[in-house]
Amino acid sequence: MEPAEKLSVTVTPAMARMIREKVEDGSFGSASEVIRAALRAFQREEDEHAERMASIRARVKSSIDDTRPNLSGKEVREQLKKLAEQYSSRIDDSAA
């Protein structure tokens, strides 16, 4: 374990009350333990956020690097309409 470094921290009255309550109800042995637990939770949150951002950046990069043609909504609808017409004509041909 690293050697401890003493810091002075100013918190709001509500935060101080919450810290005292956590010590008084036995959840933690001291105010320092409450603060350390909060900082560990904060670090986990920061790490998870960094992972989410890295994932988003990778997906954006993958999308940007995608060589497939970009189509507008209108172009997609036109292609789907053509495919539907082809499918429909095949059904008509097989029924005849």
Rosetta silent file (secondary structure, phi, psi, omega in degrees, C-alpha in Angstrom):
SEQUENCE: MEPAEKLSVTVTPAMARMIREKVEDGSFGSASEVIRAALRAFQREEDEHAERMASIRARVKSSIDDTRPNLSGKEVREQLKKLAEQYSSRIDDSAA
SCORE:     score description
SCORE:     0.000 S_00000001
   1 L     0.000  139.786  178.507    0.000    0.000    0.000 S_00000001
   2 L   -67.754  151.426  175.265    1.204    3.472   -0.831 S_00000001
   3 L   -66.191  143.689 -178.031    2.019    5.797    2.031 S_00000001
   4 L   -75.275  147.169  174.908   -0.929    8.032    2.910 S_00000001
   5 L  -119.481  128.199 -177.961   -0.893   11.711    2.137 S_00000001
   6 L   -83.355  129.769  178.036   -2.904   14.003    4.321 S_00000001
   7 L  -126.924  155.256  173.472   -5.151   16.470    2.490 S_00000001
   8 L  -106.586  125.898 -176.925   -7.612   19.049    3.659 S_00000001
   9 L  -124.137  136.142  176.874  -10.935   18.842    1.839 S_00000001
  10 L  -104.101  128.180  179.395  -13.864   21.227    2.039 S_00000001
  11 L  -126.520  164.096  177.704  -17.335   19.722    1.506 S_00000001
  12 L   -71.174  161.618  176.926  -20.848   21.058    1.683 S_00000001
  13 H   -57.326  -37.762  179.188  -22.818   20.625    4.919 S_00000001
  14 H   -64.966  -40.625  177.688  -24.953   17.952    3.232 S_00000001
  15 H   -65.977  -42.274  178.819  -21.863   16.007    2.201 S_00000001
  16 H   -61.720  -40.719  178.323  -20.382   16.321    5.686 S_00000001
  17 H   -62.763  -44.003  179.393  -23.648   15.052    7.147 S_00000001
  18 H   -62.852  -42.505  179.174  -23.659   12.087    4.778 S_00000001
  19 H   -61.587  -47.855  179.279  -20.054   11.239    5.678 S_00000001
  20 H   -60.216  -42.512  179.968  -20.827   11.407    9.395 S_00000001
  21 H   -61.733  -40.834  179.589  -23.938    9.251    8.943 S_00000001
  22 H   -64.578  -35.167  177.698  -21.953    6.584    7.093 S_00000001
  23 H   -74.542  -44.369 -177.269  -19.434    6.457    9.941 S_00000001
  24 H   -65.577  -33.589 -179.651  -22.115    6.547   12.658 S_00000001
  25 L   -84.835    1.352  175.154  -24.162    3.726   11.106 S_00000001
  26 L    87.416    2.304  178.981  -21.065    1.557   10.926 S_00000001
  27 L   -63.735  -33.762 -179.484  -20.787    1.444    7.150 S_00000001
  28 L  -137.030  155.103 -179.094  -17.286    2.909    7.421 S_00000001
  29 L   -83.802  -20.210 -178.303  -14.753    3.219   10.207 S_00000001
  30 L  -158.698  166.148  176.649  -13.803    6.816    9.526 S_00000001
  31 H   -62.139  -35.930  179.424  -14.485    9.832    7.349 S_00000001
  32 H   -61.393  -39.386  178.718  -11.279    9.037    5.461 S_00000001
  33 H   -64.048  -39.482  178.471  -12.648    5.601    4.533 S_00000001
  34 H   -61.862  -46.940 -178.598  -15.835    7.201    3.187 S_00000001
  35 H   -64.168  -42.902  179.423  -13.820    9.637    1.078 S_00000001
  36 H   -62.937  -41.515  177.949  -11.503    6.890   -0.211 S_00000001
  37 H   -62.316  -41.757  178.978  -14.518    4.731   -1.185 S_00000001
  38 H   -63.771  -40.065  179.632  -16.050    7.704   -2.985 S_00000001
  39 H   -68.772  -35.930  176.260  -12.798    8.341   -4.844 S_00000001
  40 H   -64.366  -42.518  178.044  -12.550    4.672   -5.858 S_00000001
  41 H   -63.050  -40.689  178.019  -16.124    4.835   -7.192 S_00000001
  42 H   -61.997  -42.746 -179.958  -15.251    8.041   -9.037 S_00000001
  43 H   -64.652  -41.355  176.738  -12.187    6.373  -10.577 S_00000001
  44 H   -60.262  -44.331  179.112  -14.281    3.383  -11.719 S_00000001
  45 H   -61.116  -43.350  178.657  -16.790    5.775  -13.278 S_00000001
  46 H   -63.928  -42.038  179.209  -14.002    7.657  -15.051 S_00000001
  47 H   -63.670  -43.923  178.866  -12.478    4.388  -16.337 S_00000001
  48 H   -63.360  -39.977  177.764  -15.874    3.184  -17.607 S_00000001
  49 H   -62.622  -43.637  179.634  -16.457    6.527  -19.309 S_00000001
  50 H   -62.369  -39.794  177.615  -13.042    6.307  -20.990 S_00000001
  51 H   -64.661  -43.594  178.346  -13.878    2.787  -22.213 S_00000001
  52 H   -61.756  -43.251 -179.971  -17.248    3.934  -23.585 S_00000001
  53 H   -64.460  -40.293  177.957  -15.604    6.863  -25.366 S_00000001
  54 H   -62.798  -40.429  178.750  -12.926    4.592  -26.855 S_00000001
  55 H   -64.292  -44.328  178.999  -15.659    2.253  -28.107 S_00000001
  56 H   -62.797  -44.551  179.729  -17.596    5.148  -29.644 S_00000001
  57 H   -61.240  -40.255  179.468  -14.437    6.511  -31.283 S_00000001
  58 H   -64.425  -41.454  178.789  -13.665    3.065  -32.724 S_00000001
  59 H   -66.278  -39.435  178.065  -17.186    2.772  -34.149 S_00000001
  60 H   -64.035  -45.914  179.254  -16.995    6.266  -35.643 S_00000001
  61 H   -60.214  -43.898  178.996  -13.593    5.487  -37.189 S_00000001
  62 H   -60.290  -41.174  178.876  -14.933    2.215  -38.568 S_00000001
  63 H   -65.620  -43.142  179.688  -17.872    4.065  -40.076 S_00000001
  64 H   -64.841  -39.318 -178.399  -15.632    6.725  -41.597 S_00000001
  65 H   -78.553   -8.434 -178.543  -13.280    4.065  -42.990 S_00000001
  66 L   -63.597  125.333 -176.542  -16.187    2.050  -44.447 S_00000001
  67 L   -90.039   -2.732  178.005  -15.738    1.909  -48.222 S_00000001
  68 L   -64.098  149.204 -177.764  -19.325    1.001  -48.992 S_00000001
  69 L   -66.576  144.413  175.186  -21.152    3.691  -50.973 S_00000001
  70 L   -84.536  133.450  179.101  -23.140    6.274  -49.068 S_00000001
  71 L  -123.198  142.447  174.899  -26.774    6.381  -50.071 S_00000001
  72 L   -77.890  166.910  176.433  -29.391    8.980  -49.322 S_00000001
  73 H   -58.807  -38.431  179.674  -32.763    7.961  -47.938 S_00000001
  74 H   -64.241  -42.840 -179.744  -34.258    8.597  -51.364 S_00000001
  75 H   -65.392  -38.731  177.983  -31.683    6.326  -53.029 S_00000001
  76 H   -63.009  -46.503  179.059  -32.350    3.568  -50.495 S_00000001
  77 H   -60.031  -42.389  179.284  -36.104    3.804  -51.107 S_00000001
  78 H   -62.259  -43.551  179.450  -35.551    3.655  -54.885 S_00000001
  79 H   -65.184  -41.230  178.447  -33.355    0.554  -54.565 S_00000001
  80 H   -64.608  -38.805  178.521  -35.873   -1.117  -52.262 S_00000001
  81 H   -62.810  -43.643  178.076  -38.671   -0.286  -54.667 S_00000001
  82 H   -61.699  -44.215  179.256  -36.703   -1.875  -57.554 S_00000001
  83 H   -62.372  -41.437  178.864  -36.008   -4.974  -55.470 S_00000001
  84 H   -63.787  -40.360  178.456  -39.688   -5.239  -54.534 S_00000001
  85 H   -64.990  -41.739  178.171  -40.684   -4.930  -58.196 S_00000001
  86 H   -62.805  -44.952 -179.749  -38.163   -7.633  -59.171 S_00000001
  87 H   -62.437  -44.685 -178.581  -39.434   -9.903  -56.411 S_00000001
  88 H   -63.365  -41.455 -179.606  -43.044   -9.237  -57.386 S_00000001
  89 H   -68.022  -32.853  176.320  -42.368  -10.001  -61.068 S_00000001
  90 H   -65.235  -39.625  178.462  -40.662  -13.295  -60.106 S_00000001
  91 H   -65.594  -42.869  178.798  -43.738  -14.299  -58.123 S_00000001
  92 H   -61.831  -42.241 -179.180  -45.958  -13.367  -61.081 S_00000001
  93 H   -65.249  -39.410 -177.210  -43.734  -15.412  -63.475 S_00000001
  94 H   -75.477  -23.476  179.831  -43.810  -18.511  -61.253 S_00000001
  95 H   -78.512  -23.583 -174.824  -47.593  -18.302  -60.846 S_00000001
  96 L   -78.831    0.000    0.000  -48.142  -18.282  -64.614 S_00000001
